[in-house]
Amino acid sequence: MLTPRFNPPKAWMGDYNHYVYGFADMMMKLTRMGIRGKALEIGSYTGDTAALMGMFGIFDEIHCVEPFEGHEEFLDGGSWIEVEKKFHSQTRNYPVALHKGFSYDILPTLNEQFDFIYIDGAHDYESVRQDIQLSLPLLKKGGVISGHDYQREHRGVVRAVGEAFGQPTHRFQDDSWMVHR
């Protein structure tokens, strides 16, 4: 099964997998900043990003929010059942807690504070705006909020991030953005 970060379609990456290396650069930046503890990922899909967070070993807990349903163009004609199986397979060796459902249902129920929040669910303006709004009360003081697909092709992401924070503090080669609060 093709996965967005570990083995994306060749047309997405050319000769270089910037999806892995760009995210790894962000994890190294978090390490240098001293960010550790709990992470929250909104939109986990096959678990690639959660697995990368786990590989770096800087988070004791990685909470993932993913409904495993909805409208999706699968990379290789897969199904939500296959995506969920891949998620469990890729995250089984890491401290991952799955919150199965949509972010707008799950986030208000979380009674946690997170050191790092990564938003990569739906990529339309309203969804990203809502995920930022619902996430901010869950972010520890001095924590980092971040997300994916900060690029021209996803104008809604760029608009929502801009309205919430202005320009991101950092941008990475995989089109991730970061704001240190």
N, C-alpha and C positions, 0 to 999 in steps of 0.2 A: 504494500500500500504506500503510495506517495504521501509524504507528510510535508507541511509547509516549511519547516526549518531544516530538518535533517536530510531530506532528499526531495527538494521541490522540483517541479518541471524544469527542464533545461532552458526553456524559453524565458523563465523568470530570472535566471542567474547568469547565463553565459558560461564563462570558464571559471567563475569564482563564486563560492557560496557565501555571499555577504550576509545571508540570513543568520548563519551561525556565528560568523566572526564579528559582525556588528553587535549582536546581543552579548557575545563573550566580552567585548570591549566595555559594554555597559556594566556587566557583572564585575569586571576588574575595577572600574571607576567606583562602584559601590563599595568594594573592598577597601580601596584607598580612602574613601570618605568615612570608613568605619561603620557603615550600615550593616547591621546584623539582626537576627531575631526572627520576626514573623513577616512573611510575604503573603500578598493576596493577588491572585491573577484572575481577571475577569475575561472570560473567553479562552478556554484552554484547548479546545478542539482535540487533537491527537496526543496532547501532553508534551510536545516537543519543548516548549518554553519552560514548563514546570520541571522537566527532566534536566534542562540546562541549569536552572536555578539550583536544583538538587546536586548536580555535579560540582558546582562551585563550593558547596558546603558552608555557605554563610548564613543559611536560614535553618532554624530549628523546626519551623513549621511553614508549610507552603499550602495555603488555602486556595482551592481552585473552584471557580463558579462556571459551570457549563451546563446548558439544558439538554444537550444531545438531541435536539429537535429543532425544527424550523426550516426555513428556505435556505438551501446551500447548494452551490455547484461543487460537487466533489471532484477532487483532483484527478481521480482515476475511475470514475463511475461507481464509487463506493456507496455506502449507506451509513446512517447514523449508528446502527448497531456495530458496524465495523470500526467506525471512528471511536466509539466508546471502548471497545475491546482494545484498540491500539492505545488509548489513553491509559487504561489500567496496566497494560503491558509495559509501557514506557515509564510509568511513575511508580511501579511496585517497589523499587529499592530506595525510595526517597520519602521524607516525612510529609507526604501529601494527604490532605483531607479534601475530599470532593464534596461540594455543595451543589447537588444536581437540581438545576432550575435556572430561570432567567434572573439576571442581575437585579432587575427592579423588584423581584419578589424576595431574593435572598439577602441582598445588602442591608435592608432595613432590619432584618432579624439578627444580624451579627452583633454580638456584644463583645467585640474584640478591638484592639488597637494594633495597627500594622506599621512596621518600619519601612516597608516597600510595597507599593501598589502598582500593578501593571495592567493597563486597560487594552484589551485586544478582542473585544466582542464584535458587535455590529459596527459598521464603519460609516453609518449615516450620521449627520449632524445631531439630530435629536437623541439618538442612542448614546453617542459619545458624551454629549452635554449632560445627559441624565446620569451616566456612569461616573463622570467627574463629580457631579453634585452629590450623588449618594455615597461616593468614596471618601470625600474630604473629611467628614466627621470620623472616619475610621483610621485616619492617618495620624500617627504619633507626631508630636511636635519635634521638628528636626528630621522628619522622615522624608522619603522621596516618593513622588507620584510620577508615573511614567506610562507610556503606551506605545502602540505600534501604528504604522501606516500614516505617519506624518509626511505626506507627499501630495503632489499636484493631483494625482489620480483619485485621491480621497479628500476632496475639498471640505467635506463635512467634519473630518477629523481636525484638519488645520483650523477651520473656523471655530470649533468648540474649544480647542486648546487655546487659541488666541483670545477668545472672549474670557476664558477662565483665568489665564495666567499671562497674557501677552506672549512674548517669544519664550520658547522653552529655554531652560538654563543650558541644556546640552542636547545635541542631536547626534545620532549614530548612523553608521553606514547601512544598517538594516531598516532604516526609516523609523527607528524608535526615537521618542522624545523623552525628556526628563525635566522635572522641576523639583528642586530641593526646597522644602518648606521650612 
